[in-house]
């Protein structure tokens, strides 16, 4: 097994070892690549035959020292965690390539002249693993930002160019995606908008824009480099492989781990709860079918995981006030389950492209969520005069539509144990907090045992 934080080693150092024929004996890392996390062992399996660190994904293609790997680390399910960021800060006094003011600091004009000022300037990155994303309000917007409560008094954050602070999404399990980026801005739709996407072109666009933006590149990556990055990413499948209490997640008939995940059939709309499956199949709420064999297992930990999976699939949830769902169907209450939205079989992604406003952007926030340090935007719709307060305008910054304020996509649920905190803004510090949010948001009145079972299950994904 590789050291837990091997990816914090500078790539040049790894390359020297590879060139000497030491450590890995070539350019490919072990397949599956395994690392420890807070609840057991995470594993990444590559269908390309291995993880090639000579791939352009690991190369500096910009001007500020960053690579894709800077914010997408294998041991953190191919994203970053606050622990990753703090380790880099402590090792470099805040000069590692991740610490760049174009998007890593709370404000582009923040003072970064000293260690203490850098610690303050990069506080959202250090505490929640958040990257600053600034978008211009669309020219055709149906709304206007009328006030901003910005804790950083950042001159670059204004009504025309608000700042959003978001977690880097995992660069793995991408074959399950139905839209690219939290707000879908990199999605290239196929023949049926919202129901099919060109994944390769979407990821190519994302790599181009990440290089010019995050890495401050002045030259677009070559077609060969872009092809390498997309092929590398789409070959990765990441999942928990071992649980510290339940043991192997493929034992006794269980179907956990990344190899099983890589064999999961998927396509946009495969289990569309809104009726968009092109095969005409009906929605099946039993989305996760990994741990049913453990329902009567001798281990109480395995039984807890099986109960959690059953709750995730079948616990009735009175869904109310969800933008993109209740309003779209003109139904004040929709009785669903967790899998109404997380409906991709054994992946838990949206199987169709639809952003939702579940309440993670709303202000004031639910008690289970920590939104300290995020700006608050008061937004007025021009047509109705309605006023809302959010910490992130969401999809509306792309579409210009009032109905899209606060809407974002849900991420693929695999590899959760290694990539806290949760939601787009890191507002749920732990999986317990995420479960508590849903309990509060939909008045579920979950028992302590139900919460524990759900967390036990989510940790094994």
N, C-alpha and C positions, 0 to 999 in steps of 0.2 A: 504494500500500500504506500502511496506517496504521502509525504508530510501533509498535514491538514491544510496548510496555507501555502502550498507550493507556488501558487500563482502570484504571490506577492514578491517572488524572486524576480529581479529584472530580467527581461527576455534575453538581453545580451549575455547575461551570466549563464542562463540555461543553454544558449546557443554555443557558448564556449565548451560547456560540458558535453553537448551533443557532438560537437566537432572533434572532441577528444575520444569519442566512443564510450564515454562514461555515462553513468546514471541510467539512461534509457536505452542505450545501445542502438540508437537511430532516431529518426525524427518523429516517430509515433509513440504516444504515451500508452499505457496499458488500456485495454479495452475489455470489459468496462473499466472506467477510471473511478476509483472509490476514495471517498474522504469521509471523515467523521463529522458529525454535527451534534446538535444538542440532544437529539433523541435516538441516535443510532448511527447508521451508515448510509450516506447518499451515494448513488452510483450514476454515472453517465455512460451510455452505450452508444457507439457510433456505427451506423450502418455502412459507413464508408470504409470500415475495416480498422479504424483507429483514429485517435485525435492527433492530427498532424500540426505541430506547432511551428512549422515552416509556412503554414497557410497565411494568406494575407490578413486574416482575422487577427493575427498576432504581430503584424507589422505596423510600423509608424508611417502612416500615409498622409499625415498632416504636418503642421508646423509647431505644435505645442507639446510634442512628446507622447501624446496619447495613442493607444491602439484600441481596437474593439475590446480587447481583454482587460483594459483599464477599468471598465465598468461592468464587465461580464465575466465573472470569475467562476471557475468550475465548482469549487468547494461551497459556493453560495448559490448553487443551482443556476449558475450563469447570469447572475445579477450581482449586486453588491449589498453588503449589510453595513450598518454603522460600525460594527466591530472591524470589518475590513478597512473602512475609511480611517478609523482611529489608529489602527496599527500602522497604516501608511503615514499618517500625520506624525506619530511618535517617532517613526524610523527616519523621517526626512525633515522634521520640523515644519511640516506643511508645505513642502516644495515638490512632492511627488506630482507627476503629470495630472492626476485627478484633481489637484488643487489649481484650477485655472479660473480666472474671473469671468470668462465669457459665459459660463453657465454653472460653475461649481460654487461660486460665492452667492450670498444672499442678494447682492447688488453688484452689477458690473464695475461700478466706480468705488467699491469698498476699499478701504485701506488694508493693504496686505504687506506692509513694510516690515513688520516684526512678527515673531512667533505668536505673541499674545493677540495682535490685531488679526492675524490669519485665523487663529482659533475662533475669534468672534465672527469674522467675515464668512467663514465656512460652517457656521453652526448648524444649519439645516442639513448639510451634507454629513456632518459629523454625528449628529444625533438621530437622524432618520434616514440617511442615505438618499436625500432628495437632490435632484438636479433642477436648476432654474430653466424654465421654458418660457420664452416670450413670443407672443404672436400678436400681430396687428389685428384690430377689430376689422372684420370684413367691410368693404365699402358698401355692400348691400345689406348691412346688418339691420335687423328689425328692432334692435335695442341699443341702449346707450348706458355706459357706466357713469353713474351720477356722483358717487363718492367712493373713496378708497381709504381704508384704514390699513396703512402700511407700517408695520413695526420697524422697518428699516429706513423709512423716509427716503427711499431710493428715487433719485430724480429720473431714472430710466423707466420706472414703473408709473404709468399714467393711464388716463382713460382711453387713449388710443392704442397703447401697447402694454396691457397688463402682464404681470408675471405669474406663472403657475409653477408650483414646486411639486415634482413628480418622481416616483421611483423608476429607475431603469427597469424595463421589462426583461424577463429572462430570454436569453438568446438560445433557447433550447425548446424542444417540443413544438416547434413552429409549424409542423405539418397539421396541427390541430386548429390553427388560427382561422378565424373568419373575418378578421379585420386587423390592420397593422397599426400599432401605437395606441395609447390610451384613448385618443380622440379620433382614431381612424384616419389620420391625415395622410398616411402613406399607402392607403389601400387603393389598388387598381382593380376595379370591379370587372368581372367578366360579362358574359352576354346578358345575365340577369342581375341588374344592380341590387346589391344587398343579399343576393342568394348565391353568388359565385364570385370568386376573386382569382386574379392572376398572381399566385403566391410568389413565383420567381421574380416577376417584374416589381411587385410591391416591395420585396426584400432588397432588390437591386436599388430601387429608389431610396429606401431607407439607408442603405450603406453609403450611397452618394451624399445624401444630406447629412448623415452623421459625420462623414469625413470633412465636409465643408463647414459644418457647424460645430460639433463637439470637438473635433480635432483641428479646427481652423485651417483646413487644407486649402491651398491655393490652386491645386491641380486636381482634376477629377481622377479617381482611380481608373486604371485601365480596364477594359472589358475582361481581361484574364483575371485581374485581381478581384473584380466584382463577382465573377463567376465562381472563383475560389471561395469567397466569403459566403455566398448563398449556398453553395454545395456543402460547405462545412457546417453551417447552421442547420440546414434542413436534414442533415444526417444525424443530428444529436437527439437523444432521448434520455431524459433525466427523471429519476424517481428514487424514493427511499427504498433501500434494499434490505435493511436490517433494523429492527426496533430494539432498543435497549431492554425492554421488558418482554416483548413477544418473540424476539429472536428473528430468524429468517422469515422474510415476508413472502417466500415461495414454499414454505414448509406446510405439510399437512393439507395440501390441496389449495393453498392460497395462490393468488396470481399477481402478486406485487412485483416491484422491481422494473428496471428500464427495458430489459429484453422483452418481457411480455408486453410492455407498453408499445414498443417498436412494431409489434405485430398487430396492433389494434387498427381495424379498418376505420376510415374517417373520410368525410367530405362535407362541404358546407351544406347544412340542412339535413344532416344524417338522422337527427332525432329532434327535428324542429317542433318545439311545443306550440309554435304559432301556425303550424300546418304547411310549412314550406318544403318538406321533403320531396324531391323530384320523383322518388320511387313510389310515392303515394302511401308510404307506411305511416301508421299512426304513432303518436308520441308515446314513448315508454318511460315512465318516471324512474324505473330501476336502471339508472345510469351507471352506477358503480356496481360491478359484479366481480369483485376481487376477493372478498373475505367471507362469502356465504358459507364456505366449508368450515369456518371457525365458529359457527353459531353454537355448536355443542362440543367445542374443543375442551380438553381438560384444563388448559391454562386460562385463568380468569382474565389475563391481559388480552389474550386472543379473543375471548368472548366479548370483552368490552369493545374491541375494534369492530367486530362483526355487528354488535348492537349499534355502534356509531354509524356504520355504513347503512344499516337499515333505516335509522333515523334520517340520515341525509336523503335517502331515496323516498321515504314515505311519510315523514312527519308532516301533518297538515299545517300549512302556513296561510293565514288570511292576509294576502298581499294587498296593501292599500297605499295610495299616494306615490306609486312608483312611476315616474315620468318615462314614457315610452312603452308602458304596459297598461296600467289602469286607464290612462287617458286615451291611448291608442285604440282600446277596445270599448271605451265608454262604459267601463264596469268599475264602480267604486270599490268593490271587493272581488278579488280573484283568489279562490282557494287553490293553492298550489303546494309545492314542496321546494326544497333547496334546488332540486333538479329542474324546476320550471325554467330557471335561467342557466344553471350549470348543467347543460343537457347533452354535451358531447360524451358518448360512451367511454367510460373509464379514463377520461381526461378532465371533464368538468368545465370545459370552456363553453361559451355560447356556440352552438352549432350553426348559428346564423348571425348575420351582421346587423346588430341592433344595439345602439348605446342606450343605457338606462340611468336614470337618476334615482338611486336607492336611498340617498341621504348622506353619503360620505362627503359631499361637497357643501352640504347645507350649513348655514350658520344662524343661530347657535348650534353647536354640534351635540350629538347624543353623548351622555355621560361616559360611555365606554371608549369614546374616541378622544385622542389628544391632538388638537389642531393648534397648539401654541406655536407662535412664530409665523403663522401663515397670514397673508393679507386677507382682508375681507372686502369684497366688492359688492356695492349696492347697485343693482341693475334694474333699469326700467324698460319695459316693453313699449315701443312706440305706438302700437296699434290698440292695445288694451289699457295701457297705463299701469299695469300690474308691476309691483316692485318686489324683488327678491334679493336676499343676501346669500352669497356663496363665497367659499374660499377658492373656488376654481370654476370658471364659466364653462369648462368642458367642451363638448362637441360644438357648442354655439360659436366658438371662436373659429371654427372651420366652415360651418354651414351658414352662419349669420342668423339662424332661426331662433326665435324666443323659445320655442318648444324644446330646444336642445340645450338650454342652460342647465348646467350641472350634470349633464349626461356623459358617461364614460363607459368603456367596455369592461367586462370582467375578464381577468386573466385565467390562463390554464392553471388548474389547481395542483398539478404534480410538483414535487420537490418543495412543498411548503415548509417543512421543518427546518430547512437550511437557509431560508430567505426572509426571516422577519426583519422589519415590521411589515404590516399588511395594509392593503388598499393602496390606491394610487398615491396617497400622500403620507403613507407610513403612520396613519393615525391610530391603528390598532397595534400596540406594541407586541402583543403575543397572540397566539391562537385563541387563548381564553378570552382576550379582549374582543377578538373578531366574533366569537360565538356570543359573547355578551351583547355586542352591538345588535346582532340580529334578534336576540331575545328581547331587548328593549324596543327595537324599531318596530317589531310586529307583535309585541305583547304575547309572546309565546309561553311565558311562565314555565320555562324549562326547569326541571329538577336538577339538583347538583349532580346526580348520577347521569342524567341525560347530557349535561354539559361535558362531563368528564368523558363520556363515551364518544361524543362528537369530536372532542379534541384528540382523543386516542386514535380515532380513525383518520382525521386530517393529518396527523403527524406521520402516518404511514404512507401517504401519497407521494 
